[in-house]
Amino acid sequence: MSQYKEYSDYDKVFKSMNQKLNISREEQNEILSQMNDKIKLQNDLKTPSRYTYFTKRFFAGVGGLAAVLLFVTLVLFPHDKNNDFSQINGNVEKEEWEVTSTFNIPVTFGDGTEGEYVLVGEEGRIGFLVGSGKKGEAEAHPIIAGEDSKYMWHFWGEREEFEGALRVVGINEKGEEHKVLIGSSGNKVWEYPNIGISPHHGADTHIPSGMGFPTAGLWKLNVYIGDEIFGEIFVNVEES
């Protein structure tokens, strides 16, 4: 028997069958009811409900939108953990910088006078000389833009940490990297040769250098020995 989608179609067929088989109206209704229930069950299994259909469409839409947003975020805003700067609306936004504090180390001058050296950096780890004076009177001198000066670097650490060249990378407030070390011929260089071991005034090693900064403002110095970063120092460079 062919499937019928409307009850009225069944009714017409059974009226014809009633004439041939002498089936009562009550029996027709009972058979029609059972057939409708079976066909409804089959249709429910084959065709998803409106709730199921729209639920799947909703979650498919949300999942697609999330994927698109994730892709756009990764492409437009890649994260670089080694970069202190981010480009926003055409301007460079810098992480908060603070000038590194100074610390003093004791020294005995050639005439026997007790005095102190003033270093900027991290006490017990790294620093370079920015001033000196008698004990209790030592003061730091300003770093002036455009003026090359001599600075004595002091380092504290294990012997194996001092294997390699001294490299200093200067970074200005715009995020631009500059050579700040002065080479033997007066030109700017990225690094000095092997630092070696040379204890000095309580430091495990030291090395003299010349340094110069082209512009005033805050500068960050990333200091490497060999391939490893040894420390970082923030200094304020004043106008000449």
C-alpha positions, 0 to 999 in steps of 0.5 A: 500500500502506498503511503498517504500524508493526509488522513482524508486520503486514507478515509477515501481508500477505506470507504472504497474498502468498506464497500468491498470488505464490509469493514465497520466505520469504527474499525476503519477509524482504529486502523487509520489511527494506528497507521497515522501513529506509525507513519508519524514515528517514521517521519520523526526518525527521518526528519529532525525537529525544528528545535534540533535543526535550529540548535545545530545551526546556532552552535555551528554559527557560533563555532564559525564566528569564534574561529574567525575571531581567533584567526583575526586576533592571531594575525592582527595582534601577534604576541612577542614576549621579547618586545617591550613595545606595541603599535597602537593607532600609529603610536608606540606604547611603551611599558612603564620604565623606571630609572635603575637605582644606584648603589655604592661600593667601598674603595681606597684611593691612591693617597689612602683616602677611603672613598666610594664608587657609585654604580647604576645597576643591580647590586651584587650582579651588574653595574657601571661606574657613574660617580665617585667621592669620599666616603659618605660624599660620593655622588652620581654624575649625569649622563649627557646626550651626544657626549662619549664618556668612559665607564667601568663595568663591574660584574658579580657571578660564577666564572663560567658566566663570564665566558664570551664577549660583552654586548650592550644593546641600547634601546630608546623610548621609540623602541629603536636599537642602537650601538652605544659602546665605543670601539678602539677607533672611536666608532660605535660597536655592538660588543667588546671581545672576550670579557675574561676574569679580572676581579676589581673592588669586590666585583668578580670581574670588570671591564672598562668601556666607552659609551655614548647616547645620541638622544636624551630621554630614558634608555634601556640597556640589555647587557649580554655576556656571550649569548646569555643576557646578564642583566638590564639597566635603565638610565636617564640621559640628559640634554647637553 
